[in-house]
Amino acid sequence: MIYLLAFFRSPLALLLAGKPISAVFNLILYVISIVLWVTILFAHAGFLLWIVCVLHAVLTINNAREERRARRIIDASRPH
């Protein structure tokens, strides 16, 4: 579900995934892509920048999930 949210609202998905600094960076790119979409001359650049935002969000969320999974495995393998 978070990946679907990353497709439509990538900054919000990053914020919900616990990556606030990445969310701010992605929000800046997201706003710039919307501004470029509004201008007719740079609509293609806006679309490409939106794709970059979505890819950034998906890869960052995937990386955060992998880190949590690895941390759980390490914690489970430690003797108590």
C-alpha positions as CSV (number, residue, x, y, z in Angstrom):
1,M,0.0,0.0,0.0
2,I,2.9,2.4,0.8
3,Y,4.2,1.8,-2.7
4,L,0.9,2.9,-4.2
5,L,1.0,6.0,-2.1
6,A,4.6,6.5,-3.3
7,F,3.3,6.5,-6.8
8,F,0.7,9.2,-6.3
9,R,2.1,11.2,-3.3
10,S,5.8,10.4,-2.9
11,P,6.6,13.0,-0.2
12,L,3.8,11.7,2.0
13,A,4.8,8.1,1.5
14,L,8.4,9.0,2.6
15,L,7.1,10.8,5.6
16,L,4.9,7.9,6.7
17,A,7.9,5.5,6.1
18,G,9.9,7.5,8.7
19,K,12.2,9.3,6.4
20,P,11.5,13.0,7.0
21,I,14.6,14.5,5.5
22,S,14.1,12.5,2.3
23,A,10.5,13.6,2.3
24,V,11.5,17.3,2.4
25,F,13.9,16.7,-0.5
26,N,11.3,14.8,-2.4
27,L,8.7,17.5,-1.7
28,I,11.0,20.1,-3.2
29,L,11.5,18.0,-6.4
30,Y,7.7,17.3,-6.5
31,V,6.8,21.0,-6.4
32,I,9.3,21.8,-9.1
33,S,7.9,19.0,-11.3
34,I,4.4,20.4,-10.8
35,V,5.6,23.9,-11.7
36,L,7.3,22.5,-14.8
37,W,4.1,20.6,-15.8
38,V,2.1,23.8,-15.6
39,T,4.4,25.6,-18.0
40,I,3.7,24.2,-21.4
41,L,7.2,24.5,-22.7
42,F,8.8,22.3,-20.0
43,A,6.0,19.8,-19.5
44,H,8.3,16.9,-20.5
45,A,10.9,17.9,-18.0
46,G,8.2,18.0,-15.3
47,F,7.1,14.5,-16.2
48,L,10.7,13.3,-16.0
49,L,11.2,15.0,-12.7
50,W,8.0,13.4,-11.3
51,I,9.4,10.0,-12.4
52,V,12.6,10.8,-10.5
53,C,10.5,11.6,-7.4
54,V,8.6,8.4,-7.6
55,L,11.8,6.3,-8.1
56,H,13.4,8.1,-5.2
57,A,10.5,7.4,-2.9
58,V,10.2,3.7,-3.9
59,L,13.9,3.0,-3.5
60,T,14.1,4.9,-0.2
61,I,11.1,3.0,1.2
62,N,12.5,-0.3,0.0
63,N,15.8,0.5,1.6
64,A,14.2,1.4,4.9
65,R,12.3,-1.8,4.9
66,E,15.4,-3.8,4.2
67,E,17.3,-2.1,7.0
68,R,14.4,-2.9,9.5
69,R,14.4,-6.5,8.3
70,A,18.2,-6.8,8.7
71,R,18.0,-5.2,12.2
72,R,15.3,-7.7,13.3
73,I,17.4,-10.7,12.0
74,I,20.5,-9.4,13.8
75,D,18.5,-8.9,17.0
76,A,17.0,-12.3,16.8
77,S,20.3,-14.0,16.2
78,R,22.0,-12.4,19.3
79,P,22.0,-14.6,22.4
80,H,19.9,-13.2,25.2
